Amino acid sequence: MLKHPLSIDFSWQSSLSELSVPAALKPVLSDTGSLTERLKQKSTDFKVVVLNEQPITAKLWGETAHDYICREVLLYCDEVVQVYAQSWISIPACERGVEQLGDTPLGEVLFQNELWQRSELEMAEVESREELAQLLKRNDITRMPIFARRRIFSQSEAHVMVCEVFLPEVLDAA
């Protein structure tokens, strides 16, 4: 169980051309569809492991701090971790059914409801990987480039920010 969410304070870019992304990862990073669906299609056994779900007060949208539920999960394909995901779910979003998901993928909930508006994707190279390496108990993470993407799902005053950090194994599943 994590005490604090991993930092996702990366240098976010609005274009892949601003990053040195491996060619094989570009289609995954730029895909605007459901990552959950993509991973399920490429594996026989997909699962979500919840690491943490806790209330947090933060400034994400606008100038004032708001209350959120911060959800951290690992996405596995065929028993291999592919993605670390962190979601910030506003209280109004919780009231619209985006809470207490357990091992249900958040993507399934957000992509099944057409009322959720999606922002443009932002991408980043994960500069500091030590926390992620400690979480996964893997030294190789600190030696290779890791990339992430994020976007915001909105429905009136309800917001969900989803950040997905792609581990090297995602290329095998993608």
C-alpha positions in Angstrom: 0.0 0.0 0.0 1.4 3.4 -1.0 1.3 6.2 1.5 1.4 9.0 -1.1 0.8 8.8 -4.9 3.8 8.7 -7.1 4.7 12.0 -8.5 3.4 12.6 -12.1 4.8 16.1 -12.2 6.4 15.5 -15.6 7.2 17.9 -18.5 4.0 17.4 -20.4 3.9 18.0 -24.1 1.0 18.3 -26.5 2.8 16.6 -29.4 4.8 13.4 -29.8 7.2 15.2 -32.1 8.6 17.0 -29.0 9.7 13.7 -27.5 12.2 11.0 -28.6 9.6 8.2 -28.5 10.5 4.7 -29.9 8.6 4.2 -33.2 6.8 1.1 -31.8 5.4 3.1 -28.9 4.1 6.0 -30.8 0.8 4.3 -31.9 0.1 3.3 -28.3 0.8 6.8 -26.9 -1.2 8.6 -29.5 -4.2 6.2 -29.5 -7.3 8.1 -28.4 -9.3 5.0 -27.7 -9.5 2.9 -24.6 -6.2 1.6 -23.4 -8.0 -1.1 -21.4 -9.7 -2.3 -24.6 -6.4 -2.3 -26.5 -4.6 -4.3 -23.8 -7.5 -6.8 -23.5 -7.4 -7.5 -27.2 -3.7 -8.3 -27.1 -3.8 -10.6 -24.1 -5.6 -13.7 -22.8 -5.6 -12.6 -19.2 -6.0 -8.9 -18.4 -6.3 -7.7 -14.8 -6.3 -4.5 -12.7 -4.5 -4.5 -9.4 -5.4 -1.6 -7.1 -2.4 -0.2 -5.3 -4.1 2.7 -3.5 -7.2 4.7 -3.4 -7.3 7.7 -1.1 -8.8 11.1 -0.7 -6.5 14.0 -1.7 -6.9 17.8 -1.8 -5.1 19.4 -4.7 -5.2 22.1 -7.3 -5.7 20.4 -10.7 -8.3 22.6 -12.4 -8.4 26.3 -11.7 -7.0 28.2 -8.8 -8.7 26.7 -5.8 -8.0 23.3 -4.2 -10.6 20.6 -4.5 -11.1 17.2 -3.0 -10.3 14.2 -5.2 -10.0 10.5 -4.9 -6.5 9.5 -6.1 -6.6 5.9 -7.5 -3.4 4.1 -8.4 -3.4 0.8 -10.3 -1.2 -1.6 -12.2 -2.5 -3.1 -15.5 -1.4 -6.6 -16.2 -1.5 -8.6 -19.4 -0.9 -12.3 -19.0 0.6 -11.8 -15.6 3.1 -9.1 -16.7 2.7 -5.5 -15.5 2.3 -3.2 -18.5 1.1 0.1 -17.1 1.1 2.1 -13.9 -2.0 4.3 -13.9 -3.0 7.2 -11.6 -6.4 8.8 -11.7 -7.7 11.9 -9.9 -11.4 11.6 -9.6 -13.4 14.7 -8.5 -16.2 14.4 -6.0 -18.8 15.3 -8.7 -17.4 12.5 -10.8 -17.7 10.1 -7.9 -21.3 11.1 -7.7 -21.7 10.1 -11.4 -20.6 6.5 -10.7 -16.8 6.8 -11.0 -15.9 5.5 -7.5 -15.4 2.3 -5.6 -14.5 0.5 -8.8 -12.5 -2.2 -7.2 -10.7 -4.1 -9.9 -13.0 -2.7 -12.6 -10.9 -0.8 -15.2 -11.6 3.0 -15.1 -11.4 3.0 -18.9 -14.4 0.7 -19.1 -16.5 3.1 -17.1 -15.4 6.3 -18.9 -15.5 4.9 -22.5 -18.9 3.3 -22.1 -20.6 6.6 -21.4 -20.6 9.0 -24.4 -21.3 12.0 -22.1 -17.7 12.1 -20.9 -15.8 14.7 -23.0 -12.1 13.9 -23.5 -9.3 16.5 -23.6 -6.4 16.2 -26.0 -3.7 13.8 -24.9 -0.5 15.1 -23.4 2.7 13.0 -23.4 5.9 13.1 -21.4 9.1 11.2 -20.8 9.2 10.1 -17.2 12.4 11.8 -16.0 12.5 10.5 -12.4 11.9 6.8 -12.3 13.2 5.8 -8.9 9.8 5.8 -7.2 8.4 3.6 -10.0 11.4 1.3 -9.8 10.9 0.9 -6.0 7.2 0.3 -6.4 7.8 -2.5 -9.0 11.0 -3.7 -7.3 12.8 -3.5 -10.7 16.2 -1.9 -11.3 15.8 -1.9 -15.1 13.2 0.9 -14.9 15.9 3.4 -13.9 18.0 2.6 -17.0 15.5 2.8 -19.8 13.2 5.5 -21.2 9.7 5.4 -19.9 6.8 7.4 -21.3 3.4 8.5 -20.0 0.3 10.2 -21.3 -2.6 11.9 -19.6 -5.9 13.4 -20.4 -9.0 14.8 -18.6 -12.5 13.4 -18.9 -15.2 16.0 -18.1 -18.9 15.9 -17.7 -20.1 19.4 -16.5 -18.4 19.9 -13.2 -17.3 16.3 -12.9 -13.6 15.7 -13.9 -11.3 12.7 -14.0 -7.6 13.1 -14.9 -6.1 9.8 -16.1 -2.3 9.4 -16.3 -0.9 6.2 -17.8 2.8 5.3 -17.4 3.8 2.7 -20.0 6.4 0.2 -18.9 8.7 -1.4 -21.5 6.7 -4.6 -21.7 3.7 -2.7 -23.1 5.3 -2.9 -26.6 5.0 -6.7 -26.4 1.3 -6.5 -25.7 0.6 -3.6 -28.0 
